[in-house]
Amino acid sequence: MRTARFIIAPAASALLLAAHPGPVPAADEGPQITIYNQDFALVRQVRTLRLKEGENELRIGGVGALLEPESVVLRDRQDTKGLRIVEQRYEGDTLSQELLLRQHEGKVVAFQTINPVTGKREITSGRILRSGRSPRQGLVPDGGLVPDGELTPIVEVDGKIQFSLPGEPLFDAPGPRALLEPSLVWDLWTDRAGERALELSYLTTGAGWKATYNAVTSEKGDRFDLAGWVTLTNSSGASWENARIELLAGEVRKVQPVRARGMMLEAAAVDAPSPPPEVGERPFDEYHLYTLPRPVTLKDREVKQVEFCRGSDVSAARLYVYDGAMMGAYMGWNPEMALTRPDYGTQGGTRVATMLEFTNSKASGLGLPLPRGTIKVYRAEAGGSRRFVGESPLGHTATGEKVRLVLGSAFDLAGERRQTGYRVDSGKESAEESFEIKVRNHKKEPVEVRVVEHLYRRATWRIQASSDPYETIDSRTIEFRVKAPPDGEKVVTYQVRYSW
């Protein structure tokens, strides 16, 4: 049988056809990249090729060194039964000095040196006994890659051996089949000649994205304008030209490389009206998918930012929260100590957290599912300048959910928490504990502070007495909302009874 060879070139994804008659097919769509916020991506590209009846060889370069070979899927979009893959392979050992040294082990190689006295180039010969490196990239059973293996080179020069290269090695020019970049190669068989729309998809690590939000609050008040940016990073070893990019927000379980066939995503072309189009968003399975409105070129080792959401005059409220119990100090304590040790949970801090609270809804000025990221908050000043006042992580936030951003600690507010009593009644299997919490306000206006208390000794409890009303947040947390007077102090007391 005759064999036709087809090569898809790397970065520009141009189509080069060798040994086949007829016109070159028209340009196909650019690659479609679905980037997950877990440092991997699904790459899909469609190319129209003219195949010959019988055996064909297809070689695609520019796929990057972090591709998962077992995730590769190549299929005919119209006729899935008319194309058979005889063999599929990934070639990742690209042309390099290390590779050529390894290939010349046991052979004599010319080395170029510079005479330190005359400055002239000199040539010496040596037999390479050991190249000095193991294969640059090796596949492991789960489809990953192992890094370079460093070894000391051994070269025989004039009957003596030395444990270093005597100079810069010189090699004959490589043949036309030298591998300049990682490539995928297929031996294909088809039952008919003609144009075929072939779809390639694969998973690769080294591509990721994250969201960053900039919020600017007004000079007075806490309403803010929000701009959300997506930062795309690519260190996969491949460059993608004019790619249609989708971003998947959510935690996809990926214990081992999975097959890409079940993960292929259909993306619609987006027209570009004026003003510039916005990022599209839609639910996908248990996640959310964001589609960038126009093709993006993402080169290897490039970081690129794209605006993906904007909110104006978003309603928000400033909160002050005193959560004085420093429970982190009791890591490693036996749970029984919560009942028997009076000092358990009594260590307290003084800082009062300042927070910004808003609801992710259309009524408040947003209403778009917000992917995980970081929000940086600025305060506008008279004259148009702004100051950075804090930042906070943001988890995946669905529409309608309430968000609290911890911006820092209030300078003019302080808290104090102390235990005023503790008694264990072993006969009745119960305990009583009481606390006094003070909130000091050094501002010139009254401030509402939310005092949070954790009932950590036992899940069964009852508040026997309290100086102020409280709200039950969950099975082990209560919250007092109190007003601290200007240049004054507010005292909160309560007594709790635990039983077991």
HELIX and SHEET records of a PDB file:
HELIX    1   1 PRO A   69  SER A   71  5                                   3    
HELIX    2   2 GLN A   97  GLN A  103  1                                   7    
HELIX    3   3 ARG A  261  MET A  263  5                                   3    
HELIX    4   4 MET A  327  TYR A  330  5                                   4    
HELIX    5   5 MET A  337  THR A  340  1                                   4    
SHEET    1   A 5 LEU A  15  ALA A  18  0                                        
SHEET    2   A 5 ALA A   4  ILE A   8 -1                                        
SHEET    3   A 5 GLY A  54  GLY A  61  1                                        
SHEET    4   A 5 SER A 183  THR A 190 -1                                        
SHEET    5   A 5 LEU A  83  GLU A  91 -1                                        
SHEET    1   B 7 VAL A  73  ASP A  76  0                                        
SHEET    2   B 7 GLY A 194  THR A 205 -1                                        
SHEET    3   B 7 PHE A  40  LEU A  51 -1                                        
SHEET    4   B 7 GLN A  32  TYR A  36 -1                                        
SHEET    5   B 7 TRP A 240  ALA A 249  1                                        
SHEET    6   B 7 TYR A 287  THR A 291 -1                                        
SHEET    7   B 7 GLY A 280  PHE A 284 -1                                        
SHEET    1   C 6 VAL A  73  ASP A  76  0                                        
SHEET    2   C 6 GLY A 194  THR A 205 -1                                        
SHEET    3   C 6 PHE A  40  LEU A  51 -1                                        
SHEET    4   C 6 GLN A  32  TYR A  36 -1                                        
SHEET    5   C 6 TRP A 240  ALA A 249  1                                        
SHEET    6   C 6 VAL A 296  LEU A 298 -1                                        
SHEET    1   D 5 LYS A 160  GLN A 162  0                                        
SHEET    2   D 5 ILE A 154  VAL A 157 -1                                        
SHEET    3   D 5 ARG A 121  ARG A 130 -1                                        
SHEET    4   D 5 VAL A 108  ILE A 114 -1                                        
SHEET    5   D 5 GLU A 168  LEU A 170 -1                                        
SHEET    1   E 2 GLY A 138  LEU A 139  0                                        
SHEET    2   E 2 LEU A 145  VAL A 146 -1                                        
SHEET    1   F 5 GLU A 302  VAL A 314  0                                        
SHEET    2   F 5 PHE A 224  ASN A 234 -1                                        
SHEET    3   F 5 ALA A 207  THR A 217 -1                                        
SHEET    4   F 5 GLY A 373  ALA A 380  1                                        
SHEET    5   F 5 ARG A 386  LEU A 394 -1                                        
SHEET    1   G 6 LYS A 402  SER A 409  0                                        
SHEET    2   G 6 ALA A 353  THR A 359 -1                                        
SHEET    3   G 6 ALA A 317  TYR A 322 -1                                        
SHEET    4   G 6 VAL A 447  HIS A 454  1                                        
SHEET    5   G 6 THR A 477  ALA A 484 -1                                        
SHEET    6   G 6 GLU A 471  ASP A 474 -1                                        
SHEET    1   H 4 LEU A 413  ASP A 425  0                                        
SHEET    2   H 4 SER A 430  ASN A 441 -1                                        
SHEET    3   H 4 GLY A 488  SER A 499 -1                                        
SHEET    4   H 4 TRP A 461  SER A 466 -1                                        
END                                                                             
